[in-house]
């Protein structure tokens, strides 16, 4: 059985590697380390199909190190220890021959599995390279994370994806034996979602499903063939982000029926229960916010509960939370406020803190006027006094504009009553 196209054209050398120039370009943060063969333990964090496994293999090959692979899906503590024992026998402590242990989907490792790696990483028996699609701050235990550098891989750009298609046509022996005319690429690129592996899988599917001596790739043909061969939910990448996107958008759109349907798709596909709960936790703040602050409490309790309980019972808790969030009033005012504030910070830089707001722990600071003229709110009627809390250059700037819902309408009235000359919504 022949290997998939993505495997057949997998780069073997850094010079063939497409994308991630911030890591492996001429000035990339990993380029110099790879050239010298001095590779630290690290975590590669990025979306599916962005070259994490390939990069790990290239680093091992170009540094001439033994390369061991474990998948977090089907490896236990016993497997980890066996590989570490082999690695200890094949390499020396802190030498150029230290083996590389690559763990795919390291975020799926339990705490005990991650604990079993600590000694090997700490003592230099192996150089650990972990690949994850999830934020390692949440999924990798602090003790292990502190021993690793984290490098972020980006989804492939349009130019990267097109280069990948042309590389396949130029390098793959099987494709070169066919008369393929790549007339249009928009549908291929759109369906890939920045996932290089998905792009090549779809490309190969279209080619294999085509008949005739000449195969012409058009947008219409791609859409027709892909719709006939729709893949099932794949938690490792294929429809992973499409399904969760539909789930989130259903909740944001206040449709509990759509939310429960896409939730069921994820559950039946074996999706990580914490992944689902974490997405609802983010949505509770981003899309509901102060329109219903209880939503964040509900989502956080859901995350804690399903983490403890797991499947199958957690499906009920997830459903309850999804329905609650979908039927809750919506507001993205907090999301917009921090975005506007961050953008202004980037534009204006580190503006000085007004003297009256500065801390004055020393005599010199007090003599310089730090804290002078600060008005302590509790000394005034209704625990409020009108004073400026922004840098001089930003006075009267408004970041938070309350949403149009009962709770935030009350917040708007509160602000207008307090700040009669500032919050004139």
C-alpha positions as CSV (number, residue, x, y, z in Angstrom):
1,X,0.0,0.0,0.0
2,X,1.5,3.3,-1.1
3,X,2.0,6.1,1.5
4,X,-0.2,9.2,1.4
5,X,1.1,12.1,-0.7
6,X,1.9,14.2,2.4
7,X,4.2,11.5,3.6
8,X,5.8,10.9,0.2
9,X,6.9,14.5,-0.2
10,X,7.8,15.1,3.5
11,X,11.0,17.3,3.4
12,X,14.2,15.6,4.5
13,X,16.3,18.7,4.8
14,X,15.8,22.2,6.2
15,X,16.4,23.7,2.7
16,X,13.2,21.9,1.5
17,X,11.1,23.0,4.5
18,X,8.2,25.3,3.6
19,X,7.0,28.1,5.8
20,X,7.8,29.1,9.5
21,X,10.6,31.5,8.4
22,X,10.5,33.1,11.9
23,X,11.8,29.7,13.2
24,X,14.0,28.3,10.4
25,X,14.5,31.2,7.9
26,X,17.9,32.9,7.5
27,X,17.3,34.8,10.7
28,X,15.0,32.2,12.4
29,X,15.2,31.5,16.1
30,X,16.0,27.8,15.5
31,X,18.2,28.1,12.4
32,X,21.5,28.7,14.3
33,X,20.8,26.1,16.9
34,X,20.1,23.4,14.2
35,X,23.2,24.4,12.3
36,X,25.3,23.9,15.4
37,X,23.5,20.8,16.5
38,X,22.8,22.3,19.9
39,X,19.1,21.7,20.3
40,X,17.3,22.4,23.6
41,X,14.2,20.5,24.8
42,X,11.3,22.3,23.3
43,X,7.6,22.3,22.6
44,X,6.3,23.0,19.0
45,X,2.9,24.6,19.3
46,X,0.7,25.2,16.3
47,X,-2.4,24.2,14.3
48,X,-2.5,20.8,12.6
49,X,-0.6,20.4,9.4
50,X,2.0,23.1,10.0
51,X,5.1,20.9,9.9
52,X,5.7,20.1,13.6
53,X,6.6,16.5,13.0
54,X,8.6,17.2,9.9
55,X,10.6,19.9,11.7
56,X,11.4,17.5,14.6
57,X,12.6,14.9,12.1
58,X,14.8,17.4,10.3
59,X,16.3,18.6,13.6
60,X,17.3,15.1,14.5
61,X,18.7,14.3,11.0
62,X,20.7,17.5,10.6
63,X,22.1,17.2,14.2
64,X,22.9,13.5,13.5
65,X,21.0,12.3,16.6
66,X,19.0,9.1,17.2
67,X,15.3,9.8,16.9
68,X,12.6,8.1,19.0
69,X,8.9,8.7,18.4
70,X,6.0,8.3,20.8
71,X,2.3,9.2,20.2
72,X,0.4,10.4,23.2
73,X,-2.7,8.7,21.9
74,X,-1.4,5.1,22.3
75,X,1.6,5.3,24.6
76,X,1.7,4.8,28.4
77,X,4.2,5.4,31.1
78,X,5.7,1.9,30.4
79,X,6.3,2.9,26.8
80,X,8.0,6.2,27.9
81,X,10.3,4.4,30.3
82,X,11.3,1.8,27.6
83,X,12.2,4.5,25.1
84,X,14.1,6.5,27.8
85,X,16.1,3.3,28.6
86,X,17.0,2.8,25.0
87,X,18.0,6.5,24.7
88,X,20.3,6.3,27.7
89,X,22.1,3.4,26.1
90,X,22.5,5.1,22.7
91,X,23.7,8.6,23.8
92,X,25.9,10.2,26.3
93,X,25.2,12.9,28.9
94,X,25.1,16.4,27.3
95,X,26.9,15.2,24.1
96,X,26.0,15.9,20.5
97,X,24.7,12.3,20.4
98,X,21.9,12.9,22.9
99,X,18.9,11.2,21.4
100,X,15.8,13.2,20.5
101,X,12.5,11.9,21.9
102,X,9.6,13.3,19.8
103,X,6.1,13.1,21.4
104,X,3.3,13.9,19.1
105,X,0.2,15.5,20.7
106,X,2.0,15.8,24.0
107,X,-1.1,17.7,25.4
108,X,-2.9,14.3,25.5
109,X,-0.3,12.9,28.0
110,X,-1.6,12.6,31.5
111,X,0.2,14.1,34.5
112,X,1.8,10.8,35.4
113,X,3.0,10.3,31.8
114,X,4.5,13.8,31.8
115,X,6.1,13.2,35.2
116,X,7.8,10.2,33.8
117,X,9.7,12.4,31.4
118,X,11.1,14.8,34.0
119,X,14.2,13.0,35.0
120,X,15.2,12.2,31.5
121,X,14.9,15.8,30.4
122,X,16.5,17.2,33.6
123,X,19.5,14.8,33.4
124,X,20.0,15.2,29.7
125,X,19.4,11.6,28.8
126,X,17.1,12.8,26.0
127,X,16.3,16.1,24.2
128,X,12.5,16.3,24.3
129,X,10.5,17.7,21.4
130,X,6.8,17.8,22.0
131,X,4.2,18.7,19.4
132,X,0.9,20.2,20.4
133,X,-2.1,21.9,18.9
134,X,-3.2,23.1,22.4
135,X,-1.8,25.9,24.5
136,X,1.1,24.3,26.4
137,X,0.5,26.6,29.3
138,X,-2.7,24.7,30.0
139,X,-1.8,21.2,28.9
140,X,1.9,20.7,29.9
141,X,2.7,20.4,33.6
142,X,4.7,23.4,34.9
143,X,7.8,21.3,35.9
144,X,8.1,20.0,32.4
145,X,7.2,23.3,30.7
146,X,9.9,25.1,32.6
147,X,12.5,22.8,31.2
148,X,11.4,23.4,27.6
149,X,11.5,26.3,25.2
150,X,8.2,27.0,23.4
151,X,8.1,27.7,19.7
152,X,5.0,28.7,17.9
153,X,4.2,27.5,14.3
154,X,1.7,29.5,12.2
155,X,-0.9,28.2,9.9
156,X,0.3,28.1,6.3
157,X,-0.2,31.3,4.3
158,X,-1.7,31.2,0.8
159,X,1.8,31.4,-0.7
160,X,3.0,28.5,1.5
161,X,0.1,26.3,0.4
162,X,0.6,27.1,-3.3
163,X,4.3,26.3,-2.9
164,X,3.3,23.0,-1.3
165,X,1.0,22.1,-4.3
166,X,3.7,22.9,-6.8
167,X,6.3,21.0,-4.8
168,X,4.0,17.9,-4.9
169,X,3.7,18.2,-8.7
170,X,7.4,18.6,-9.1
171,X,8.8,16.1,-6.6
172,X,6.3,13.2,-6.3
173,X,7.0,10.3,-8.7
174,X,3.4,9.2,-8.8
175,X,2.0,12.7,-9.6
176,X,4.7,13.3,-12.2
177,X,3.5,10.2,-14.1
178,X,0.1,11.8,-14.6
179,X,-0.9,14.7,-16.8
180,X,-2.2,17.1,-14.2
181,X,-3.2,20.7,-15.0
182,X,-3.6,22.8,-11.9
183,X,-6.0,25.5,-13.3
184,X,-7.5,26.9,-10.1
185,X,-6.4,26.6,-6.5
186,X,-8.9,28.8,-4.5
187,X,-11.1,25.9,-3.5
188,X,-8.2,23.7,-2.4
189,X,-6.7,26.6,-0.3
190,X,-10.0,27.4,1.3
191,X,-10.8,23.9,2.2
192,X,-7.4,23.3,3.7
193,X,-7.8,26.0,6.3
194,X,-4.0,26.6,6.4
195,X,-3.4,22.9,7.1
196,X,-0.7,21.6,4.7
197,X,-1.5,18.0,5.4
198,X,-5.2,18.5,4.7
199,X,-4.4,20.4,1.5
200,X,-2.3,17.5,0.2
201,X,-5.0,14.9,1.3
202,X,-7.7,16.8,-0.6
203,X,-5.4,17.3,-3.6
204,X,-4.7,13.6,-3.7
205,X,-8.3,12.7,-3.3
206,X,-9.3,14.9,-6.3
207,X,-6.5,13.4,-8.5
208,X,-7.4,9.8,-7.5
209,X,-11.1,10.4,-8.2
210,X,-10.5,11.9,-11.6
211,X,-10.7,10.0,-14.8
212,X,-9.1,10.5,-18.2
213,X,-5.6,11.0,-19.5
214,X,-5.6,14.6,-18.5
215,X,-6.6,15.7,-15.0
216,X,-7.7,19.3,-14.8
217,X,-8.1,20.8,-11.3
218,X,-10.7,23.5,-11.1
219,X,-12.6,25.0,-8.1
220,X,-15.9,23.4,-9.2
221,X,-14.3,19.9,-9.6
222,X,-12.7,20.1,-6.2
223,X,-16.0,21.1,-4.4
224,X,-17.9,18.4,-6.2
225,X,-15.5,15.6,-5.3
226,X,-14.9,16.7,-1.7
227,X,-18.6,16.9,-1.0
228,X,-19.0,13.3,-2.3
229,X,-16.1,12.2,-0.1
230,X,-16.8,14.2,3.1
231,X,-14.6,12.8,5.9
232,X,-15.9,12.0,9.3
233,X,-14.9,14.2,12.3
234,X,-11.2,13.7,13.0
235,X,-10.1,15.0,16.3
236,X,-6.5,14.9,15.1
237,X,-7.0,17.6,12.5
238,X,-9.2,17.1,9.5
239,X,-12.5,18.6,10.6
240,X,-11.4,19.4,14.2
241,X,-11.4,23.2,13.8
242,X,-14.4,23.3,11.4
243,X,-16.7,21.5,13.8
244,X,-15.6,23.5,16.9
245,X,-16.1,26.7,14.8
246,X,-19.6,25.7,14.0
247,X,-20.2,24.9,17.7
248,X,-19.0,28.3,18.8
249,X,-20.8,30.2,16.1
250,X,-24.1,28.4,17.1
251,X,-23.7,29.5,20.7
252,X,-22.8,33.0,19.7
253,X,-25.8,33.1,17.4
254,X,-28.1,32.0,20.3
255,X,-29.1,28.7,18.7
256,X,-29.1,25.9,21.4
257,X,-30.1,23.3,18.8
258,X,-27.1,24.0,16.6
259,X,-24.9,24.1,19.6
260,X,-26.1,20.7,20.9
261,X,-25.8,19.1,17.4
262,X,-22.2,20.2,16.9
263,X,-21.4,19.2,20.5
264,X,-22.7,15.7,19.8
265,X,-20.5,15.6,16.7
266,X,-17.5,16.3,18.8
267,X,-18.5,13.9,21.5
268,X,-19.1,11.1,19.1
269,X,-15.8,11.9,17.4
270,X,-14.0,11.4,20.7
271,X,-13.0,15.0,21.2
272,X,-11.1,15.9,24.4
273,X,-13.6,16.9,27.0
274,X,-11.3,19.7,28.3
275,X,-10.9,21.1,24.7
276,X,-14.7,21.6,24.4
277,X,-15.1,23.0,27.9
278,X,-12.2,25.4,27.4
279,X,-13.7,26.8,24.2
280,X,-17.0,27.5,26.1
281,X,-15.0,29.2,28.9
282,X,-13.4,31.6,26.4
283,X,-16.8,32.2,24.7
284,X,-18.5,33.0,28.1
285,X,-16.2,36.1,28.4
286,X,-15.7,37.0,24.7
287,X,-19.3,36.7,23.5
288,X,-21.4,37.1,26.7
289,X,-19.2,39.0,29.1
290,X,-21.0,41.5,31.4
291,X,-24.4,40.9,29.7
292,X,-24.5,37.9,32.0
293,X,-21.4,37.5,34.3
294,X,-22.8,34.3,35.6
295,X,-22.0,32.7,32.3
296,X,-18.3,32.8,33.1
297,X,-18.9,31.1,36.4
298,X,-21.0,28.5,34.8
299,X,-18.4,27.8,32.1
300,X,-15.6,27.6,34.6
301,X,-17.5,25.2,36.9
302,X,-18.2,23.1,33.8
303,X,-14.5,23.0,33.0
304,X,-13.7,21.9,36.5
305,X,-16.6,19.3,36.6
306,X,-15.9,17.6,33.3
307,X,-12.1,17.5,34.0
308,X,-13.0,15.5,37.2
309,X,-15.7,13.3,35.7
310,X,-14.8,12.6,32.1
311,X,-16.9,10.7,29.6
312,X,-19.6,9.5,29.3
313,X,-21.4,11.5,32.1
314,X,-19.7,14.8,31.2
315,X,-21.7,15.0,28.0
316,X,-24.7,16.0,30.1
317,X,-22.7,18.8,31.8
318,X,-21.4,20.0,28.5
319,X,-24.9,20.1,27.0
320,X,-26.3,22.0,30.0
321,X,-23.6,24.6,29.7
322,X,-23.8,24.9,25.9
323,X,-27.6,25.5,26.1
324,X,-27.2,28.0,29.0
325,X,-24.6,30.0,27.0
326,X,-26.6,29.8,23.8
327,X,-29.7,31.2,25.5
328,X,-27.8,33.9,27.4
329,X,-27.8,37.5,26.3
330,X,-24.7,38.4,24.3
331,X,-22.1,41.2,24.5
332,X,-18.6,41.4,23.1
333,X,-18.0,44.8,24.8
334,X,-15.2,43.5,27.0
335,X,-13.5,41.9,24.1
336,X,-13.7,45.1,22.1
337,X,-12.5,47.2,25.0
338,X,-9.3,45.3,25.6
339,X,-8.6,45.1,21.9
340,X,-9.0,48.9,21.6
341,X,-6.8,49.5,24.6
342,X,-4.1,47.1,23.3
343,X,-4.1,48.8,19.9
344,X,-3.7,52.2,21.5
345,X,-0.8,51.0,23.7
346,X,0.9,49.8,20.6
347,X,0.4,53.2,19.0
348,X,1.4,55.4,21.9
349,X,4.0,53.2,23.7
350,X,4.9,53.4,27.4
351,X,3.2,56.6,28.4
352,X,4.2,57.7,32.0
353,X,1.9,57.0,34.9
354,X,0.4,60.3,36.2
355,X,2.1,61.4,39.4
356,X,-1.0,61.2,41.5
357,X,-1.4,57.5,40.6
358,X,2.2,56.4,41.4
359,X,3.2,54.4,44.4
360,X,5.5,56.2,46.9
361,X,7.2,53.6,49.1
362,X,10.4,55.8,49.7
363,X,11.0,59.3,51.1
364,X,12.5,60.4,47.8
365,X,9.5,59.4,45.8
366,X,7.3,61.3,48.2
367,X,9.5,64.4,47.8
368,X,9.2,64.0,44.0
369,X,5.4,64.2,44.3
370,X,4.5,60.6,43.8
371,X,1.0,60.0,45.0
372,X,0.3,63.7,45.6
373,X,-3.3,64.8,44.9
374,X,-4.5,61.3,44.7
375,X,-8.1,61.2,46.0
376,X,-9.1,58.2,48.0
377,X,-12.6,57.2,46.7
378,X,-13.8,56.0,50.1
379,X,-13.4,59.4,51.6
380,X,-16.1,60.8,49.4
381,X,-19.8,60.5,49.1
382,X,-21.0,57.2,47.5
383,X,-17.3,56.1,47.5
384,X,-16.6,58.1,44.4
385,X,-14.7,61.1,43.3
386,X,-14.1,62.5,39.9
387,X,-10.4,62.1,38.9
388,X,-8.4,61.0,35.9
389,X,-6.9,57.5,35.7
390,X,-5.4,57.6,32.3
391,X,-2.1,59.1,31.1
392,X,-2.3,62.9,30.3
393,X,-2.2,62.1,26.5
394,X,-5.2,59.8,26.7
395,X,-7.5,61.8,28.9
396,X,-11.2,61.3,28.1
397,X,-10.5,58.3,26.0
398,X,-13.3,55.7,26.1
399,X,-12.4,52.0,25.7
400,X,-15.5,50.3,27.2
401,X,-18.8,50.9,25.5
402,X,-21.5,48.8,27.3
403,X,-23.5,46.4,25.1
404,X,-27.2,46.9,24.5
405,X,-28.7,44.5,27.0
406,X,-30.4,44.9,30.4
407,X,-27.4,44.4,32.6
408,X,-25.0,46.6,30.5
409,X,-27.7,49.3,30.0
410,X,-27.7,49.5,33.8
411,X,-23.9,49.7,33.7
412,X,-24.1,52.5,31.1
413,X,-26.5,54.5,33.4
414,X,-24.2,54.0,36.3
415,X,-21.2,55.3,34.4
416,X,-23.2,58.3,33.0
417,X,-24.4,59.2,36.5
418,X,-20.9,58.9,38.0
419,X,-18.9,60.5,35.1
420,X,-21.2,63.2,33.8
421,X,-18.5,64.9,31.7
422,X,-16.8,61.7,30.4
423,X,-19.2,58.9,29.6
424,X,-21.5,60.6,27.2
425,X,-22.7,57.5,25.3
